[in-house]
Amino acid sequence: MSAEDLEKYETEMELQLYREYRDVVGLFSYVIETERRFYLANDYQIEVRNSAGEIFFELTLRDAWVWDMFRPARFVKNVRVVTFKDINVEELTKAEL
């Protein structure tokens, strides 16, 4: 497989992922962004934790969709993310969709 073929494949995968996102975004209430992933979810919980003086966040999502073109299944029932970085949560309104 040439570099050009690989680039074409990745471009097609990204386009397919965007189309899937566009089709499913109306099923979810929140957009949640971490430093590693982008999620759509209908329920979330953020817990601030402290361990040995280090502050971190534990994010739990239910009924979620993961923006990741390399995942074979993007719909997940439960997701748990532990991070030291910021978490951005936005509530979607039906007018935005």
C-alpha positions as CSV (number, residue, x, y, z in Angstrom):
1,M,0.0,0.0,0.0
2,S,1.5,3.3,-1.0
3,A,1.5,6.5,1.1
4,E,-1.1,8.0,-1.3
5,D,-3.4,4.9,-0.8
6,L,-3.0,5.2,2.9
7,E,-3.8,8.9,2.9
8,K,-6.9,8.3,0.7
9,Y,-8.0,5.5,3.1
10,E,-7.7,7.7,6.2
11,T,-9.5,10.6,4.5
12,E,-12.4,8.3,3.6
13,M,-12.5,6.9,7.2
14,E,-12.6,10.5,8.6
15,L,-15.4,11.4,6.2
16,Q,-17.3,8.3,7.1
17,L,-16.9,9.1,10.8
18,Y,-18.1,12.7,10.3
19,R,-21.2,11.4,8.5
20,E,-21.9,9.0,11.3
21,Y,-21.5,11.8,13.8
22,R,-24.0,13.9,11.8
23,D,-26.5,11.1,11.8
24,V,-26.3,10.3,15.6
25,V,-25.8,13.7,17.2
26,G,-29.5,14.2,17.6
27,L,-29.7,11.2,19.8
28,F,-27.6,12.7,22.5
29,S,-27.8,15.6,25.1
30,Y,-24.2,16.4,25.7
31,V,-20.9,16.9,23.9
32,I,-18.0,16.0,26.1
33,E,-14.4,16.6,25.2
34,T,-11.3,15.4,27.0
35,E,-7.6,15.7,26.0
36,R,-7.8,12.4,24.2
37,R,-11.4,11.9,23.0
38,F,-14.6,13.5,21.9
39,Y,-17.9,11.9,23.1
40,L,-21.6,12.3,22.8
41,A,-23.6,11.2,25.8
42,N,-27.0,11.3,27.4
43,D,-25.7,11.2,31.0
44,Y,-22.4,12.1,32.6
45,Q,-20.9,12.5,36.1
46,I,-17.6,14.2,37.0
47,E,-15.9,13.5,40.3
48,V,-12.9,15.5,41.5
49,R,-10.4,13.1,43.2
50,N,-7.3,13.7,45.3
51,S,-4.6,11.1,45.7
52,A,-1.3,11.9,47.3
53,G,-1.8,15.6,46.7
54,E,-2.6,15.2,43.0
55,I,-6.0,16.4,41.8
56,F,-7.6,14.4,39.0
57,F,-11.0,14.0,37.4
58,E,-13.0,10.8,37.1
59,L,-15.6,11.1,34.3
60,T,-18.4,8.5,33.9
61,L,-20.5,8.5,30.8
62,R,-23.6,6.4,30.1
63,D,-25.2,5.8,26.7
64,A,-22.3,7.3,24.8
65,W,-20.8,7.5,21.3
66,V,-17.0,7.9,20.8
67,W,-15.4,9.9,18.1
68,D,-12.6,7.5,17.1
69,M,-12.2,6.2,13.5
70,F,-10.2,3.2,14.6
71,R,-12.9,1.8,17.0
72,P,-15.0,-1.0,15.4
73,A,-18.0,-0.1,17.8
74,R,-18.4,3.6,18.6
75,F,-21.6,3.1,20.7
76,V,-20.8,2.2,24.3
77,K,-23.0,1.7,27.3
78,N,-20.6,2.9,29.9
79,V,-17.3,4.9,29.7
80,R,-15.0,5.7,32.6
81,V,-12.2,8.3,31.9
82,V,-9.6,9.3,34.5
83,T,-7.7,12.5,33.6
84,F,-5.5,15.2,35.0
85,K,-6.5,17.6,32.2
86,D,-9.6,19.7,31.6
87,I,-13.0,18.3,30.6
88,N,-15.3,20.4,28.5
89,V,-19.0,19.6,28.7
90,E,-21.6,21.3,26.5
91,E,-25.3,20.7,26.6
92,L,-26.8,20.3,23.1
93,T,-30.1,22.1,22.4
94,K,-32.4,20.9,19.7
95,A,-32.0,24.2,17.9
96,E,-28.3,23.5,17.4
97,L,-29.1,20.2,15.7
